[in-house]
Amino acid sequence: HKYGVLTHDIIRALGYETISSDVAEYMRVIGDVTPGTVLVIGADGRLEVSTSAYDTGVAGIVSTAPGVSLGAKEEGNSGEALIAVAGRVPCKVDASNGPISPRDLLTTSGNPGYAMKATDPKVGTILGKAMGTLESGTGTIDVLVTLQ
């Protein structure tokens, strides 16, 4: 096997290391979105800030610093944001549906852009699994993105 930079547009490597922990993809978004915000698929196919609990349109979390970025365009990605679709990423959460503990399933909250503990999970509403704790109020914890 030959590994390394082969041409100006193909790279092959036996391994890849990064200090970041999520895989993100550039996706079209409505408005300015900030890292950690929970997004859903809007009526026109663009992503928008989540606004309702247990939304089946849940799409991902705005990434802070992805280890892998998919969909980058040479001319830039105007109107798009990097959305974490796998891995571990900081996420805005609220304890409106009970305290959040590691291993809890998370879903969209009625608090715009936030996730909450899923106490009655339905297919298509799960954003990921909590990797941190939030006893009350709002905050940010790491979430393992596992869209279901």
Solvent accessible surface area in square Angstrom, and as a share of the most:
residue,aa,sasa,rsa
1,H,205,0.91
2,K,172,0.73
3,Y,102,0.39
4,G,30,0.29
5,V,115,0.66
6,L,76,0.38
7,T,68,0.40
8,H,181,0.81
9,D,102,0.53
10,I,79,0.40
11,I,129,0.65
12,R,131,0.48
13,A,62,0.48
14,L,151,0.75
15,G,57,0.55
16,Y,149,0.57
17,E,170,0.76
18,T,65,0.38
19,I,186,0.94
20,S,30,0.19
21,S,45,0.29
22,D,8,0.04
23,V,49,0.28
24,A,0,0.00
25,E,66,0.30
26,Y,58,0.22
27,M,45,0.20
28,R,127,0.46
29,V,14,0.08
30,I,67,0.34
31,G,56,0.54
32,D,149,0.77
33,V,28,0.16
34,T,73,0.42
35,P,74,0.46
36,G,2,0.02
37,T,7,0.04
38,V,0,0.00
39,L,0,0.00
40,V,8,0.04
41,I,99,0.50
42,G,10,0.09
43,A,122,0.95
44,D,80,0.41
45,G,43,0.42
46,R,82,0.30
47,L,7,0.03
48,E,61,0.27
49,V,51,0.30
50,S,0,0.00
51,T,88,0.51
52,S,54,0.35
53,A,47,0.36
54,Y,56,0.21
55,D,35,0.18
56,T,101,0.59
57,G,17,0.16
58,V,16,0.09
59,A,10,0.08
60,G,0,0.00
61,I,0,0.00
62,V,8,0.05
63,S,9,0.06
64,T,71,0.41
65,A,59,0.46
66,P,30,0.19
67,G,11,0.10
68,V,57,0.32
69,S,53,0.34
70,L,80,0.40
71,G,49,0.47
72,A,75,0.58
73,K,96,0.41
74,E,187,0.84
75,E,145,0.65
76,G,35,0.34
77,N,25,0.13
78,S,115,0.74
79,G,52,0.50
80,E,35,0.16
81,A,16,0.12
82,L,37,0.18
83,I,0,0.00
84,A,0,0.00
85,V,44,0.25
86,A,41,0.32
87,G,24,0.23
88,R,101,0.37
89,V,0,0.00
90,P,44,0.27
91,C,0,0.00
92,K,51,0.22
93,V,0,0.00
94,D,5,0.02
95,A,16,0.12
96,S,88,0.57
97,N,46,0.23
98,G,21,0.20
99,P,69,0.44
100,I,0,0.00
101,S,50,0.32
102,P,70,0.44
103,R,213,0.78
104,D,27,0.14
105,L,54,0.27
106,L,0,0.00
107,T,0,0.00
108,T,0,0.00
109,S,2,0.01
110,G,46,0.44
111,N,53,0.27
112,P,78,0.49
113,G,1,0.01
114,Y,48,0.18
115,A,0,0.00
116,M,13,0.06
117,K,54,0.23
118,A,11,0.08
119,T,84,0.49
120,D,85,0.44
121,P,63,0.40
122,K,111,0.47
123,V,149,0.86
124,G,21,0.21
125,T,2,0.01
126,I,6,0.03
127,L,0,0.00
128,G,0,0.00
129,K,79,0.33
130,A,3,0.02
131,M,93,0.42
132,G,17,0.16
133,T,72,0.42
134,L,24,0.12
135,E,120,0.54
136,S,82,0.53
137,G,48,0.46
138,T,77,0.45
139,G,26,0.25
140,T,84,0.49
141,I,16,0.08
142,D,49,0.25
143,V,0,0.00
144,L,69,0.34
145,V,7,0.04
146,T,40,0.23
147,L,73,0.36
148,Q,101,0.45
